[in-house]
Amino acid sequence: MEKATIVVHSGDMDKIYSALIIANGALSMGMEASLYFTFWGLQRLQKGELEKGSLSKMNMMGLGKKMIKGRMEKANVVSLEKLMKDFKELGGKIIACEMTMEIMGVKKEDLRRDLIDDYGAVGTYINEARESKITLFI
């Protein structure tokens, strides 16, 4: 089966949306999909943090994010929580980077274990990527 693997390096709201939309698209097209969360992306897997990222551009001390969220609601764009739920229900795999956890002082109990399928380092990512037709860094 074809596979997509995405490194989720950024914790920015718009980039988390992009990663989940692409991964859900791959799953809905019959591919496998893995998300490897590292550095600031890993912060979004902490309890209560999925929706907390700022915008990558035009954040304007939170005003830009508020404006974009309003436009997204008018356009009926689903929440990150819903996209993540869909991703998991469609069989998507989430890997949390253990090296990042150590560097940033993140403990397993800080993370949403309901989302995480595996904990790994660069070798785990490489094994996923080497089997993938699509690899992205977001």
C-alpha positions as CSV (number, residue, x, y, z in Angstrom):
1,M,0.0,0.0,0.0
2,E,1.2,3.5,-0.8
3,K,2.1,5.7,2.2
4,A,2.5,9.4,3.1
5,T,4.8,10.5,5.9
6,I,4.8,14.1,7.2
7,V,7.2,15.6,9.7
8,V,5.2,18.1,11.7
9,H,8.0,20.4,12.9
10,S,5.9,23.6,13.3
11,G,3.3,24.2,15.9
12,D,1.7,27.1,14.0
13,M,-2.1,26.7,13.7
14,D,-2.1,27.0,9.9
15,K,0.7,24.5,9.5
16,I,-1.0,21.9,11.7
17,Y,-4.2,22.4,9.6
18,S,-2.1,21.8,6.5
19,A,-0.5,18.6,7.8
20,L,-3.8,17.1,8.9
21,I,-5.7,18.1,5.7
22,I,-3.0,16.5,3.6
23,A,-2.8,13.4,5.8
24,N,-6.6,13.0,5.8
25,G,-6.6,13.4,2.1
26,A,-4.0,10.6,1.7
27,L,-6.0,8.3,4.0
28,S,-9.2,9.0,2.1
29,M,-7.5,8.1,-1.1
30,G,-6.5,4.7,0.3
31,M,-3.0,5.5,1.4
32,E,-1.5,4.9,4.8
33,A,-0.4,8.2,6.6
34,S,2.0,8.9,9.4
35,L,2.6,12.2,11.2
36,Y,6.0,12.5,13.0
37,F,5.6,15.3,15.5
38,T,8.9,17.0,16.6
39,F,10.0,20.3,18.2
40,W,7.2,22.9,18.1
41,G,4.8,20.5,16.4
42,L,5.2,18.2,19.4
43,Q,3.8,21.0,21.6
44,R,0.4,20.6,19.9
45,L,0.2,17.0,21.2
46,Q,0.4,18.2,24.8
47,K,-2.9,18.1,26.7
48,G,-5.1,21.1,25.8
49,E,-2.6,22.5,23.3
50,L,-3.9,21.3,19.9
51,E,-5.8,24.5,19.1
52,K,-3.3,26.9,20.8
53,G,-0.8,27.5,18.0
54,S,-0.4,31.0,16.6
55,L,-0.5,31.8,12.9
56,S,2.8,31.5,11.0
57,K,2.2,34.9,9.3
58,M,0.1,37.9,10.3
59,N,-0.5,36.7,13.9
60,M,-0.5,40.4,15.1
61,M,-0.5,39.4,18.8
62,G,-3.4,37.0,18.3
63,L,-5.7,39.3,16.3
64,G,-4.8,37.7,13.0
65,K,-5.6,34.2,14.4
66,K,-8.9,35.4,15.7
67,M,-9.8,36.9,12.3
68,I,-8.8,33.7,10.4
69,K,-10.7,31.5,12.9
70,G,-13.8,33.7,12.3
71,R,-13.4,33.3,8.5
72,M,-12.9,29.6,8.9
73,E,-16.1,29.2,11.0
74,K,-18.1,31.1,8.3
75,A,-16.6,28.7,5.7
76,N,-17.6,25.7,7.9
77,V,-13.9,24.6,8.2
78,V,-13.8,21.9,10.9
79,S,-11.6,22.3,14.1
80,L,-8.2,20.8,14.5
81,E,-9.7,18.5,17.1
82,K,-12.2,17.2,14.5
83,L,-9.5,16.8,11.8
84,M,-7.4,14.9,14.3
85,K,-10.3,12.6,15.3
86,D,-11.0,11.9,11.6
87,F,-7.3,11.2,11.0
88,K,-7.2,8.6,13.9
89,E,-10.5,7.1,12.8
90,L,-9.3,6.6,9.3
91,G,-6.2,4.7,10.6
92,G,-3.6,7.5,10.7
93,K,-0.5,7.0,12.7
94,I,1.1,9.6,15.1
95,I,4.7,9.3,16.2
96,A,6.1,11.6,19.0
97,C,9.8,12.4,18.8
98,E,11.5,11.1,21.9
99,M,14.6,13.3,21.4
100,T,12.4,16.4,21.3
101,M,10.7,15.2,24.4
102,E,14.0,15.0,26.2
103,I,15.3,18.3,24.8
104,M,12.2,20.2,25.7
105,G,11.4,18.5,29.0
106,V,8.2,17.0,27.8
107,K,7.0,13.9,29.6
108,K,4.7,11.2,28.3
109,E,2.1,12.1,30.9
110,D,2.1,15.7,29.4
111,L,1.0,14.3,26.0
112,R,-2.3,13.1,24.8
113,R,-1.7,9.4,24.7
114,D,-5.1,8.9,23.0
115,L,-3.5,10.3,19.9
116,I,0.0,8.8,19.9
117,D,0.7,5.4,18.4
118,D,4.4,5.3,18.9
119,Y,7.4,7.2,20.4
120,G,10.6,7.2,18.4
121,A,13.7,8.9,17.2
122,V,15.1,9.6,13.8
123,G,15.4,5.9,13.0
124,T,11.6,5.6,13.4
125,Y,11.0,8.5,11.0
126,I,13.5,7.1,8.5
127,N,11.7,3.7,8.5
128,E,8.4,5.4,7.9
129,A,9.8,7.7,5.2
130,R,11.7,5.0,3.3
131,E,8.4,3.1,2.8
132,S,6.6,6.3,1.7
133,K,5.7,7.5,-1.8
134,I,5.1,11.0,-0.3
135,T,7.2,12.7,2.4
136,L,6.7,16.3,3.5
137,F,8.2,18.6,6.1
138,I,5.8,21.1,7.6
